[in-house]
Structure formats: structure tokens, C-alpha cells
Amino acid sequence: MENVNLTPKDIVNKNFSRGLRGYDSNEVDEFLDQIIQDYEAYAKENQRLQMENDRLVSKVDELTKQVAVGSSGQTARPTTNMTNMDVLKRLSNLERHVFGAQLNDDDDRSNRF
């Protein structure tokens, strides 16, 4: 943690000098206990966020490398402008290939009647 001067331990171990009309030591101790709890929670959350940030930075680096490798290894695809007629022709060819003789037999039967 940057610019942090005190640790929870520093706060716990802090001793105040007593004056003639000094502060109530019990009140000071209770307040310092609250500060310590907040400070420990802050330090824990800061550490968790730092670990999460490190993990995410590593993941971004990994994904960036994958994208770089993937884009350099691909060849450009030719763009095609297919019309509806082209799509229908391809669909018809695929149906003939998949169903084959079944389509031809069905066509012959329908032509006979």
C-alpha cells in the first residue's frame, strides 16, 4: 500500500502520554480498536483487489496474445455476395446429396399421377 504510514500493529501499540487533564484512556482505547478493525478490513480488501487486478491483467495479456496469434495465422476469406437464388440452388443441391434417390423417386411418383 502506497502512502500508508501506520499498520494495525502500530495503532495497537501506540501509547499516549498523560497530562494533567488528559483524555480518558478507555475512550481512546475503544476508538483505536474501531480504527484498527476498519484499517485491517481496508488492508485486506486492498490486498484482495490487488490480487484480482493482477489476475485480470494476466488474463488480458493472455487473450491479447491469443488474438495476435489467431489473426496472424488466418488467411483472408473471400467475401461473397449470395443472392436468394444462389442460396436456393445450394439448398437444392444439398437436398439431392442428402436424400439422393428418395427425391428422384418422389418426383417420378408425383409426375405419374
C-alpha positions as CSV (number, residue, x, y, z in Angstrom):
1,M,0.0,0.0,0.0
2,E,1.4,3.3,-1.0
3,N,1.4,6.3,1.3
4,V,0.3,4.3,4.3
5,N,2.2,5.3,7.4
6,L,0.6,3.1,10.0
7,T,-0.1,-0.6,10.3
8,P,-2.8,-2.1,12.5
9,K,0.0,-3.1,14.8
10,D,1.3,0.5,15.1
11,I,-2.1,1.6,16.1
12,V,-2.5,-1.1,18.7
13,N,0.9,-0.4,20.2
14,K,0.5,3.4,20.3
15,N,1.0,4.8,23.8
16,F,-0.2,8.3,24.6
17,S,1.4,10.5,27.2
18,R,-0.9,11.5,30.0
19,G,-1.3,15.1,31.0
20,L,-3.0,16.7,34.0
21,R,-6.3,16.9,32.1
22,G,-5.6,14.2,29.6
23,Y,-8.0,12.1,27.6
24,D,-9.9,9.2,29.1
25,S,-7.7,6.3,28.3
26,N,-10.6,3.8,28.0
27,E,-12.3,6.1,25.5
28,V,-9.1,6.4,23.4
29,D,-8.6,2.6,23.5
30,E,-12.1,2.0,22.3
31,F,-11.8,4.4,19.5
32,L,-8.4,3.0,18.5
33,D,-10.0,-0.5,18.5
34,Q,-12.6,0.7,16.0
35,I,-9.8,2.3,13.8
36,I,-7.8,-1.0,13.9
37,Q,-10.8,-3.0,12.7
38,D,-11.5,-0.6,9.9
39,Y,-7.8,-0.4,9.0
40,E,-7.5,-4.2,8.9
41,A,-10.6,-4.5,6.7
42,Y,-9.2,-1.8,4.4
43,A,-5.8,-3.6,4.2
44,K,-7.5,-7.0,3.5
45,E,-9.7,-5.5,0.8
46,N,-6.8,-3.7,-0.8
47,Q,-4.8,-6.9,-0.9
48,R,-7.8,-8.8,-2.5
49,L,-8.3,-6.1,-5.1
50,Q,-4.6,-6.1,-5.9
51,M,-4.6,-9.9,-6.5
52,E,-7.8,-9.6,-8.6
53,N,-6.2,-6.8,-10.6
54,D,-3.0,-8.9,-11.2
55,R,-5.2,-11.9,-12.3
56,L,-7.1,-9.8,-14.7
57,V,-4.0,-8.1,-16.2
58,S,-2.6,-11.6,-16.8
59,K,-5.8,-12.7,-18.4
60,V,-5.9,-9.7,-20.7
61,D,-2.2,-10.3,-21.7
62,E,-3.1,-14.0,-22.4
63,L,-6.1,-13.1,-24.5
64,T,-4.2,-10.4,-26.4
65,K,-1.6,-12.9,-27.3
66,Q,-4.2,-15.4,-28.5
67,V,-5.9,-12.8,-30.6
68,A,-2.5,-11.8,-32.1
69,V,-1.6,-15.4,-32.9
70,G,-5.1,-16.1,-34.3
71,S,-5.2,-13.1,-36.5
72,S,-1.7,-13.6,-37.9
73,G,-2.4,-17.2,-38.8
74,Q,-5.7,-16.7,-40.6
75,T,-6.0,-16.2,-44.3
76,A,-8.4,-13.6,-45.6
77,R,-11.7,-15.1,-46.6
78,P,-13.1,-14.0,-49.9
79,T,-16.3,-12.2,-49.5
80,T,-19.3,-13.5,-51.4
81,N,-22.5,-11.7,-52.3
82,M,-25.0,-14.5,-52.5
83,T,-28.4,-13.9,-53.8
84,N,-31.6,-15.7,-52.8
85,M,-31.4,-17.7,-56.0
86,D,-27.8,-18.9,-55.1
87,V,-29.0,-19.9,-51.7
88,L,-31.9,-21.9,-53.1
89,K,-29.6,-23.6,-55.6
90,R,-27.2,-24.6,-52.9
91,L,-30.1,-25.8,-50.7
92,S,-31.5,-27.9,-53.6
93,N,-28.1,-29.4,-54.3
94,L,-27.7,-30.3,-50.6
95,E,-31.1,-31.9,-50.5
96,R,-30.2,-34.0,-53.5
97,H,-27.0,-35.1,-51.9
98,V,-28.6,-35.9,-48.6
99,F,-31.8,-37.5,-49.7
100,G,-30.5,-38.7,-53.1
101,A,-32.7,-41.3,-54.7
102,Q,-35.6,-40.6,-52.4
103,L,-36.2,-37.2,-54.0
104,N,-36.0,-38.7,-57.5
105,D,-38.4,-41.4,-56.6
106,D,-40.8,-38.9,-55.1
107,D,-40.6,-36.7,-58.2
108,D,-41.3,-39.7,-60.5
109,R,-44.4,-40.7,-58.5
110,S,-45.8,-37.2,-58.5
111,N,-45.3,-36.9,-62.3
112,R,-47.2,-40.2,-63.0
113,F,-50.5,-39.1,-61.5
